[in-house]
């Protein structure tokens, strides 16, 4: 019972949809950040739940690791097959199976991307609101508990999943949740799977909450003299109960990146990018109320965008933050990291991150979904420069400690994957042992995305 044995059996099952070419394996070993290329031994392209079940039965019997992958846009290496074995490419399972407009839900396969889903929903007057920026697959977004720019209004993937179909490690197919909006029966396996990063089961079908497309939408931008003033404006806005659809912070370095990458022509000062949803009258009122709050914090350069093309251009620029950060470090990779803190602690966390970057001589941008206390730092690094990598590691560790000291989490969006395992003991303490027990119970042979989420025992002991 070996990986080679499993691949032979999988080839018999899938035919030319089991690929072992160097080109395909290399493609599936790539990632958006600084991790080295990590090719699997083979790539499988299933098209049905039944095929996924058959694949896992073979891999379970032969002890072959299985790492699911969708759009491969994750930032902590969740989709990399670090122990070899099979890369399970879910992109061919990309259908919308049902749209239940009266109940505001849809049933989809995991390989469909969020932009394709919303294109297919457009004629219904409904949309799926979670927007992490990248055109990620819905399955990957669920597995990493993604959120994004609209989470302040509509919540994260956790709040937008009603039910799942999941193939377990031994090939058993289970269903969790229902189309009903709530339930009081059984353990909540749906939300156990959301954010499990493919370590507990393979998601093959999802029932999603949908929202009505708002009658009116408007965007706006403004700038501040300091990050503290921008963040304090956000805090008061949220505490005032203003129903923001998006409220994004860019520090002066992130603005410099947008100017370099997209010729944005923005003054290199901290900015807020905003969006408002509602009725025509409601949006106008929300914008006026926000403008009053922002004025108290010295906001300048207030600009609005009501035309769809203007709003789309603004958010297209915002969603290019990863590449705009790279524009500041010519020829370098981006080491992305994120944390989330209570919004009352947000200003302190952001300023501390800026100070740490200066202290360590690192080029860093900060951009964040600050309405819910989440922000990202993008460090320009050379993976072949050990000294620079060590400084980036020191920055990331300092940021994690800051977040935990302020009552937050070491990741509000990117997840654990490979990069955040070392902080799991500090954040979760004795609860980590119970997480290991769940993993052991559901995946006793450890074939599901091994090397992710839970730190190796030696690493955990060293962190204690």
Secondary structure, 3 states (H helix, E strand, C coil): CCHHHHHHHHHHHHHHHEECCHHHHHHCCCCCCCCCCCCCCEEECCCCHHHHHHHHHHHHHHCCCEEEECCCCCCCCCCCCCCCCEEEECCCCCCEEEEEHHHCEEEECCCCEHHHHHHHHHHHCEECCCCCCCCCEHHHHHHCCCCCCCHHHHCCHHHHEEEEEEECCCCCEEEEECCCCCCCCCCCHHHHHCCCCCCCCEEEEEEEECEECCCEEEEEEEECCCHHHHHHHHHHHHHCCCCCCEEEEECHHHHHHHHHHHCCCCCCCCEEEEEEEECHHHHHHHHHHHHHHHHHCCCEEEEEECCHHHHHHHHHHHHCHHHHHHCCCCCCEEEEEEEECCHHHHHHHHHHHHHHHHHCCCCEEEEEEHHHCEEEEEEEECCCCHHHHHHHHHHHHHHHHHHHHCCCECCCCCCCCCCCHHHHHHHHCCHHHHHHHHHHHHCCCCCECCCCCCCCHHHHHHHC
